[in-house]
């Protein structure tokens, strides 16, 4: 398995111990991106995001509305948009490469929009919309659903319905759960999950395990991450690591009252691996 840079590991662990509202989204996403590019100076990327925030603030001060200011600066002036040609490219989920290339996945672009909007003091949150990350912006009593992948476009209800059917099937219908806000931690996990899934599809199991390991730093109390970590370590023959992860999963799962079958499955696997170590 790849070795995580200790400074990056420490930074992610610090964020994992922070309250959700105290997690700086873009800074955390840059830390994740630096796992694969440990020699990359991150300050110029932070400076770029600060510049975007200043430009948005200037437009708003001149009378431009919040949604329009975001899309004008990020999409029009700086050329950010979704990568429709090479969507599955791993670079699309690395905030470093997204800033370099000005294109990426919906969630990576959404993090930029959220970071810039939050810097203005606006209320912005990711939404639990399936298959296509969207951002909600609350502005002066109005709510706007922002599609960062499509140039910061404001999505109407009929467009959201069509989008849902595209990603979830023609029988899918909008429901309140699709507009439920997700935590900043969940946004970051969604970003990293894109990388993990692409590694798994290509059978790069060590790389997938390294991503899960990093995800567990920022979300140490998420039991499903420990289950994934345990199962993948078991598959790779790392029995001691698998046992440790699955036992942590059992503790957290029991505390959350998860179904007994998950606990039983983990207990059986742990017992089998302990016997094989004797």
C-alpha beads as a LAMMPS data file, in Angstrom:
LAMMPS data file: protein, C-alpha beads

278 atoms
277 bonds

1 atom types
1 bond types

-500.0 500.0 xlo xhi
-500.0 500.0 ylo yhi
-500.0 500.0 zlo zhi

Masses

1 110.0

Atoms # bond

1 1 1 0.000 0.000 0.000
2 1 1 1.194 3.543 -0.719
3 1 1 2.672 5.470 2.168
4 1 1 0.785 8.627 3.081
5 1 1 2.950 11.698 3.640
6 1 1 3.044 12.208 7.442
7 1 1 2.383 15.951 7.219
8 1 1 -0.665 15.364 5.045
9 1 1 -1.806 12.564 7.342
10 1 1 -1.510 14.883 10.333
11 1 1 -3.486 17.596 8.531
12 1 1 -6.288 15.217 7.580
13 1 1 -6.369 13.810 11.120
14 1 1 -6.695 17.343 12.505
15 1 1 -9.628 17.957 10.176
16 1 1 -11.124 14.624 11.211
17 1 1 -11.165 15.803 14.819
18 1 1 -12.754 19.152 13.929
19 1 1 -16.423 19.974 13.995
20 1 1 -18.060 19.745 10.595
21 1 1 -18.638 23.488 10.215
22 1 1 -14.966 24.078 11.022
23 1 1 -13.694 22.005 8.090
24 1 1 -12.366 24.237 5.297
25 1 1 -13.655 22.343 2.282
26 1 1 -11.164 23.392 -0.359
27 1 1 -8.196 23.143 1.993
28 1 1 -9.205 19.595 2.913
29 1 1 -9.713 18.685 -0.754
30 1 1 -6.246 20.066 -1.559
31 1 1 -4.784 17.923 1.222
32 1 1 -6.387 14.840 -0.306
33 1 1 -5.059 15.819 -3.734
34 1 1 -1.567 16.247 -2.291
35 1 1 -1.508 12.564 -1.346
36 1 1 -0.631 11.809 -4.969
37 1 1 1.414 14.984 -5.438
38 1 1 3.291 15.422 -2.143
39 1 1 5.879 17.821 -3.611
40 1 1 3.269 20.238 -4.970
41 1 1 3.234 23.611 -3.144
42 1 1 -0.366 24.173 -2.143
43 1 1 -0.182 27.874 -1.365
44 1 1 -0.613 28.991 -4.961
45 1 1 -3.843 26.983 -5.152
46 1 1 -5.088 28.597 -1.958
47 1 1 -4.108 31.988 -3.373
48 1 1 -6.080 31.242 -6.542
49 1 1 -9.200 30.389 -4.537
50 1 1 -8.740 33.591 -2.517
51 1 1 -8.543 35.506 -5.801
52 1 1 -11.804 33.965 -6.970
53 1 1 -13.432 35.017 -3.700
54 1 1 -12.182 38.603 -4.079
55 1 1 -13.502 38.827 -7.621
56 1 1 -16.901 37.520 -6.564
57 1 1 -16.992 40.015 -3.688
58 1 1 -16.212 42.861 -6.101
59 1 1 -19.019 41.827 -8.451
60 1 1 -21.501 41.550 -5.621
61 1 1 -20.470 44.971 -4.313
62 1 1 -21.241 46.317 -7.795
63 1 1 -24.773 44.956 -7.565
64 1 1 -24.519 41.512 -9.166
65 1 1 -26.600 38.813 -7.450
66 1 1 -24.876 35.984 -5.637
67 1 1 -25.552 33.148 -8.138
68 1 1 -24.612 35.281 -11.122
69 1 1 -21.443 36.542 -9.423
70 1 1 -20.310 32.970 -8.795
71 1 1 -20.916 31.723 -12.323
72 1 1 -19.494 34.864 -13.930
73 1 1 -16.208 34.668 -12.054
74 1 1 -15.700 30.904 -11.854
75 1 1 -17.152 29.714 -15.157
76 1 1 -16.932 32.728 -17.466
77 1 1 -13.830 34.601 -16.321
78 1 1 -11.759 31.590 -15.243
79 1 1 -13.171 28.925 -17.545
80 1 1 -14.185 26.263 -15.054
81 1 1 -16.580 23.572 -16.274
82 1 1 -17.333 19.881 -16.276
83 1 1 -15.082 17.422 -18.081
84 1 1 -17.548 15.779 -20.448
85 1 1 -14.907 14.179 -22.688
86 1 1 -12.754 12.334 -20.142
87 1 1 -15.193 12.181 -17.232
88 1 1 -13.572 9.139 -15.563
89 1 1 -10.071 10.613 -15.581
90 1 1 -8.739 10.516 -12.019
91 1 1 -7.525 14.103 -12.425
92 1 1 -11.152 15.229 -12.325
93 1 1 -11.368 14.371 -8.621
94 1 1 -8.037 15.959 -7.620
95 1 1 -8.571 19.592 -6.680
96 1 1 -4.965 20.369 -7.616
97 1 1 -5.490 19.097 -11.154
98 1 1 -9.005 20.556 -11.382
99 1 1 -7.565 24.014 -10.716
100 1 1 -4.684 23.381 -13.136
101 1 1 -6.998 22.139 -15.910
102 1 1 -10.107 24.209 -15.069
103 1 1 -12.321 21.138 -15.364
104 1 1 -13.443 18.257 -13.190
105 1 1 -16.244 16.237 -11.658
106 1 1 -19.432 17.853 -10.287
107 1 1 -18.346 17.412 -6.672
108 1 1 -14.838 18.812 -7.231
109 1 1 -16.224 21.871 -9.000
110 1 1 -18.940 22.137 -6.369
111 1 1 -16.284 22.382 -3.668
112 1 1 -14.798 25.400 -5.457
113 1 1 -18.206 27.091 -5.692
114 1 1 -18.922 26.346 -2.046
115 1 1 -15.513 27.558 -0.882
116 1 1 -15.846 30.836 -2.773
117 1 1 -19.440 31.344 -1.634
118 1 1 -18.702 30.530 1.991
119 1 1 -15.905 33.102 1.890
120 1 1 -18.625 35.710 1.224
121 1 1 -20.550 34.562 4.282
122 1 1 -23.265 32.978 2.129
123 1 1 -25.081 29.831 3.189
124 1 1 -24.022 27.060 0.823
125 1 1 -24.331 23.313 1.187
126 1 1 -24.034 20.216 -0.928
127 1 1 -27.225 18.264 -1.627
128 1 1 -28.041 14.582 -1.392
129 1 1 -28.852 14.411 -5.100
130 1 1 -27.976 11.038 -6.650
131 1 1 -25.375 10.694 -9.361
132 1 1 -24.747 14.412 -9.931
133 1 1 -23.502 16.689 -7.155
134 1 1 -25.436 19.927 -6.745
135 1 1 -25.031 22.900 -4.424
136 1 1 -27.742 24.889 -2.663
137 1 1 -27.219 28.622 -2.222
138 1 1 -29.456 30.554 0.169
139 1 1 -29.465 34.213 -0.855
140 1 1 -31.743 36.891 0.553
141 1 1 -34.576 34.504 1.367
142 1 1 -34.283 32.713 -1.989
143 1 1 -32.846 29.264 -2.588
144 1 1 -30.945 28.446 -5.742
145 1 1 -29.779 25.011 -6.865
146 1 1 -26.388 25.512 -8.509
147 1 1 -24.973 23.051 -11.040
148 1 1 -21.212 23.672 -10.936
149 1 1 -20.556 21.061 -13.635
150 1 1 -22.586 23.107 -16.115
151 1 1 -21.065 26.513 -15.541
152 1 1 -22.875 27.382 -12.323
153 1 1 -26.249 27.086 -14.016
154 1 1 -29.273 27.543 -11.755
155 1 1 -31.462 24.454 -12.094
156 1 1 -35.252 24.802 -12.270
157 1 1 -37.481 22.098 -10.728
158 1 1 -38.356 20.642 -14.143
159 1 1 -34.653 20.420 -15.023
160 1 1 -33.913 18.682 -11.744
161 1 1 -36.662 16.168 -12.464
162 1 1 -35.186 15.434 -15.895
163 1 1 -31.687 15.190 -14.421
164 1 1 -32.897 12.729 -11.789
165 1 1 -34.479 10.516 -14.420
166 1 1 -31.244 10.581 -16.397
167 1 1 -29.149 9.335 -13.466
168 1 1 -31.709 7.207 -11.568
169 1 1 -34.092 5.876 -14.227
170 1 1 -37.258 7.073 -15.940
171 1 1 -39.494 6.045 -13.040
172 1 1 -37.591 8.162 -10.498
173 1 1 -39.373 11.184 -9.054
174 1 1 -38.105 14.076 -6.985
175 1 1 -38.595 13.802 -3.245
176 1 1 -37.510 15.888 -0.230
177 1 1 -34.563 13.559 0.399
178 1 1 -32.970 14.694 -2.874
179 1 1 -32.756 18.218 -1.466
180 1 1 -31.460 17.195 1.961
181 1 1 -28.185 18.942 2.835
182 1 1 -25.070 16.869 3.351
183 1 1 -22.247 17.680 5.744
184 1 1 -18.896 19.003 4.612
185 1 1 -17.357 15.728 5.687
186 1 1 -19.799 13.857 3.461
187 1 1 -18.913 16.114 0.530
188 1 1 -15.238 15.247 0.943
189 1 1 -16.007 11.548 1.249
190 1 1 -18.065 11.758 -1.929
191 1 1 -15.092 13.346 -3.697
192 1 1 -12.699 10.615 -2.559
193 1 1 -15.214 7.883 -3.241
194 1 1 -14.957 8.746 -6.928
195 1 1 -11.239 7.990 -6.828
196 1 1 -11.691 4.805 -4.811
197 1 1 -14.305 3.403 -7.200
198 1 1 -12.143 4.096 -10.231
199 1 1 -9.228 2.260 -8.608
200 1 1 -11.467 -0.699 -7.768
201 1 1 -12.793 -0.902 -11.333
202 1 1 -9.211 -1.113 -12.579
203 1 1 -8.302 -3.680 -9.899
204 1 1 -5.787 -1.292 -8.337
205 1 1 -6.588 -2.587 -4.880
206 1 1 -3.578 -1.155 -3.068
207 1 1 -4.424 2.300 -4.404
208 1 1 -8.079 1.894 -3.397
209 1 1 -6.994 0.877 0.094
210 1 1 -4.757 3.949 0.373
211 1 1 -7.741 6.161 -0.522
212 1 1 -9.938 4.459 2.092
213 1 1 -7.182 4.857 4.671
214 1 1 -7.040 8.600 3.972
215 1 1 -10.827 8.881 4.067
216 1 1 -10.836 7.285 7.505
217 1 1 -8.555 10.055 8.766
218 1 1 -11.124 12.746 8.070
219 1 1 -14.080 10.560 9.075
220 1 1 -12.720 8.301 11.845
221 1 1 -16.212 7.605 13.197
222 1 1 -17.667 6.341 9.919
223 1 1 -18.125 2.570 10.433
224 1 1 -18.572 1.681 6.767
225 1 1 -15.093 2.960 5.977
226 1 1 -13.631 0.579 8.550
227 1 1 -15.659 -2.274 7.093
228 1 1 -14.345 -1.500 3.608
229 1 1 -10.833 -1.204 4.979
230 1 1 -11.137 -4.550 6.744
231 1 1 -12.591 -6.421 3.782
232 1 1 -10.037 -5.048 1.342
233 1 1 -7.143 -5.795 3.680
234 1 1 -8.490 -9.314 4.097
235 1 1 -8.661 -9.741 0.327
236 1 1 -5.053 -8.566 0.031
237 1 1 -3.896 -10.930 2.779
238 1 1 -3.172 -8.217 5.343
239 1 1 -4.794 -10.158 8.170
240 1 1 -3.640 -8.122 11.163
241 1 1 -4.748 -4.862 9.540
242 1 1 -8.025 -6.484 8.492
243 1 1 -8.743 -7.709 12.009
244 1 1 -8.026 -4.281 13.510
245 1 1 -10.268 -2.500 11.012
246 1 1 -13.152 -4.964 11.321
247 1 1 -13.054 -4.868 15.104
248 1 1 -13.234 -1.094 14.926
249 1 1 -16.186 -1.454 12.541
250 1 1 -17.956 -3.773 14.993
251 1 1 -17.507 -1.305 17.854
252 1 1 -18.809 1.648 15.872
253 1 1 -21.584 -0.316 14.181
254 1 1 -22.855 -1.626 17.516
255 1 1 -22.833 1.900 18.964
256 1 1 -24.965 3.072 16.036
257 1 1 -27.358 0.149 16.270
258 1 1 -26.636 -1.182 12.792
259 1 1 -28.177 -4.475 11.695
260 1 1 -26.935 -7.569 13.506
261 1 1 -26.116 -9.307 10.241
262 1 1 -23.307 -6.822 9.545
263 1 1 -21.902 -7.385 13.012
264 1 1 -22.192 -11.143 12.640
265 1 1 -20.483 -11.141 9.250
266 1 1 -17.573 -9.117 10.633
267 1 1 -17.294 -11.308 13.744
268 1 1 -17.126 -14.503 11.664
269 1 1 -14.440 -13.075 9.382
270 1 1 -12.381 -11.817 12.319
271 1 1 -12.567 -15.228 13.982
272 1 1 -11.474 -16.978 10.787
273 1 1 -8.494 -14.684 10.342
274 1 1 -7.450 -14.989 13.980
275 1 1 -7.451 -18.756 13.638
276 1 1 -5.305 -18.542 10.500
277 1 1 -2.742 -16.460 12.383
278 1 1 -2.251 -19.166 15.016

Bonds

1 1 1 2
2 1 2 3
3 1 3 4
4 1 4 5
5 1 5 6
6 1 6 7
7 1 7 8
8 1 8 9
9 1 9 10
10 1 10 11
11 1 11 12
12 1 12 13
13 1 13 14
14 1 14 15
15 1 15 16
16 1 16 17
17 1 17 18
18 1 18 19
19 1 19 20
20 1 20 21
21 1 21 22
22 1 22 23
23 1 23 24
24 1 24 25
25 1 25 26
26 1 26 27
27 1 27 28
28 1 28 29
29 1 29 30
30 1 30 31
31 1 31 32
32 1 32 33
33 1 33 34
34 1 34 35
35 1 35 36
36 1 36 37
37 1 37 38
38 1 38 39
39 1 39 40
40 1 40 41
41 1 41 42
42 1 42 43
43 1 43 44
44 1 44 45
45 1 45 46
46 1 46 47
47 1 47 48
48 1 48 49
49 1 49 50
50 1 50 51
51 1 51 52
52 1 52 53
53 1 53 54
54 1 54 55
55 1 55 56
56 1 56 57
57 1 57 58
58 1 58 59
59 1 59 60
60 1 60 61
61 1 61 62
62 1 62 63
63 1 63 64
64 1 64 65
65 1 65 66
66 1 66 67
67 1 67 68
68 1 68 69
69 1 69 70
70 1 70 71
71 1 71 72
72 1 72 73
73 1 73 74
74 1 74 75
75 1 75 76
76 1 76 77
77 1 77 78
78 1 78 79
79 1 79 80
80 1 80 81
81 1 81 82
82 1 82 83
83 1 83 84
84 1 84 85
85 1 85 86
86 1 86 87
87 1 87 88
88 1 88 89
89 1 89 90
90 1 90 91
91 1 91 92
92 1 92 93
93 1 93 94
94 1 94 95
95 1 95 96
96 1 96 97
97 1 97 98
98 1 98 99
99 1 99 100
100 1 100 101
101 1 101 102
102 1 102 103
103 1 103 104
104 1 104 105
105 1 105 106
106 1 106 107
107 1 107 108
108 1 108 109
109 1 109 110
110 1 110 111
111 1 111 112
112 1 112 113
113 1 113 114
114 1 114 115
115 1 115 116
116 1 116 117
117 1 117 118
118 1 118 119
119 1 119 120
120 1 120 121
121 1 121 122
122 1 122 123
123 1 123 124
124 1 124 125
125 1 125 126
126 1 126 127
127 1 127 128
128 1 128 129
129 1 129 130
130 1 130 131
131 1 131 132
132 1 132 133
133 1 133 134
134 1 134 135
135 1 135 136
136 1 136 137
137 1 137 138
138 1 138 139
139 1 139 140
140 1 140 141
141 1 141 142
142 1 142 143
143 1 143 144
144 1 144 145
145 1 145 146
146 1 146 147
147 1 147 148
148 1 148 149
149 1 149 150
150 1 150 151
151 1 151 152
152 1 152 153
153 1 153 154
154 1 154 155
155 1 155 156
156 1 156 157
157 1 157 158
158 1 158 159
159 1 159 160
160 1 160 161
161 1 161 162
162 1 162 163
163 1 163 164
164 1 164 165
165 1 165 166
166 1 166 167
167 1 167 168
168 1 168 169
169 1 169 170
170 1 170 171
171 1 171 172
172 1 172 173
173 1 173 174
174 1 174 175
175 1 175 176
176 1 176 177
177 1 177 178
178 1 178 179
179 1 179 180
180 1 180 181
181 1 181 182
182 1 182 183
183 1 183 184
184 1 184 185
185 1 185 186
186 1 186 187
187 1 187 188
188 1 188 189
189 1 189 190
190 1 190 191
191 1 191 192
192 1 192 193
193 1 193 194
194 1 194 195
195 1 195 196
196 1 196 197
197 1 197 198
198 1 198 199
199 1 199 200
200 1 200 201
201 1 201 202
202 1 202 203
203 1 203 204
204 1 204 205
205 1 205 206
206 1 206 207
207 1 207 208
208 1 208 209
209 1 209 210
210 1 210 211
211 1 211 212
212 1 212 213
213 1 213 214
214 1 214 215
215 1 215 216
216 1 216 217
217 1 217 218
218 1 218 219
219 1 219 220
220 1 220 221
221 1 221 222
222 1 222 223
223 1 223 224
224 1 224 225
225 1 225 226
226 1 226 227
227 1 227 228
228 1 228 229
229 1 229 230
230 1 230 231
231 1 231 232
232 1 232 233
233 1 233 234
234 1 234 235
235 1 235 236
236 1 236 237
237 1 237 238
238 1 238 239
239 1 239 240
240 1 240 241
241 1 241 242
242 1 242 243
243 1 243 244
244 1 244 245
245 1 245 246
246 1 246 247
247 1 247 248
248 1 248 249
249 1 249 250
250 1 250 251
251 1 251 252
252 1 252 253
253 1 253 254
254 1 254 255
255 1 255 256
256 1 256 257
257 1 257 258
258 1 258 259
259 1 259 260
260 1 260 261
261 1 261 262
262 1 262 263
263 1 263 264
264 1 264 265
265 1 265 266
266 1 266 267
267 1 267 268
268 1 268 269
269 1 269 270
270 1 270 271
271 1 271 272
272 1 272 273
273 1 273 274
274 1 274 275
275 1 275 276
276 1 276 277
277 1 277 278
